[in-house]
């Protein structure tokens, strides 16, 4: 399975800057398709999105973990 290409983001908290990799829901849809995205969102209910430019994005590590689960679920049916 191929994954979305991660985007590098930064955020500042308490005077510290940290970087992280993330993906958007539109990235997931374009890489995997609508059916995959809908199931992915069901599995992602406990993942905490981050706001970047007023858009909810997901940490790449969370996306990848849930993508494996989604792929196994959709391909086992």
C-alpha positions as CSV (number, residue, x, y, z in Angstrom):
1,X,0.0,0.0,0.0
2,X,1.3,3.5,-0.9
3,X,0.8,6.3,1.6
4,X,0.1,10.0,1.2
5,X,3.2,12.2,1.1
6,X,3.5,13.9,4.4
7,X,3.5,17.7,4.7
8,X,5.9,19.3,7.3
9,X,4.2,21.6,9.7
10,X,5.4,23.7,12.7
11,X,3.7,24.9,15.8
12,X,4.8,27.0,18.7
13,X,3.8,26.3,22.3
14,X,5.3,28.0,25.4
15,X,8.0,29.6,23.4
16,X,9.1,26.4,21.8
17,X,8.8,25.5,18.1
18,X,8.2,21.9,17.1
19,X,7.8,20.3,13.7
20,X,5.6,17.5,12.7
21,X,4.4,15.7,9.6
22,X,0.7,15.7,8.7
23,X,-1.8,14.8,6.0
24,X,-5.2,16.4,5.1
25,X,-8.4,14.6,4.4
26,X,-8.2,15.7,0.8
27,X,-4.8,14.1,0.6
28,X,-6.2,10.8,1.8
29,X,-9.1,11.0,-0.6
30,X,-6.9,11.7,-3.6
31,X,-4.5,8.9,-2.6
32,X,-6.9,6.2,-1.6
33,X,-10.4,7.2,-2.8
34,X,-13.8,8.1,-1.3
35,X,-14.7,4.7,0.1
36,X,-11.3,4.4,1.9
37,X,-11.7,7.9,3.3
38,X,-15.1,7.3,4.7
39,X,-14.0,4.1,6.5
40,X,-10.8,5.8,7.6
41,X,-12.8,8.6,9.3
42,X,-14.8,6.0,11.2
43,X,-11.6,4.4,12.5
44,X,-10.1,7.9,13.2
45,X,-12.7,9.0,15.7
46,X,-10.1,8.9,18.6
47,X,-7.3,10.6,16.6
48,X,-6.9,14.2,17.5
49,X,-6.8,16.5,14.5
50,X,-4.6,19.6,14.5
51,X,-5.7,23.0,13.0
52,X,-3.5,24.4,10.3
53,X,-4.8,27.5,8.5
54,X,-8.3,26.7,9.8
55,X,-8.1,23.2,8.3
56,X,-8.2,20.0,10.3
57,X,-5.2,17.8,9.6
58,X,-3.9,14.6,11.1
59,X,-0.5,13.6,12.3
60,X,1.2,11.4,9.7
61,X,1.8,8.6,12.3
62,X,-1.9,8.5,13.2
63,X,-2.9,8.5,9.5
64,X,-0.5,5.7,8.7
65,X,-1.6,3.5,11.6
66,X,-5.3,4.0,10.8
67,X,-4.6,3.5,7.0
68,X,-3.2,0.0,7.7
69,X,-6.3,-0.8,9.7
70,X,-8.6,0.6,7.0
71,X,-6.8,-1.3,4.3
72,X,-7.0,-4.6,6.2
73,X,-10.7,-4.0,6.9
74,X,-11.7,-3.1,3.3
75,X,-9.6,-6.0,1.8
76,X,-10.9,-8.6,4.1
77,X,-14.6,-8.2,3.1
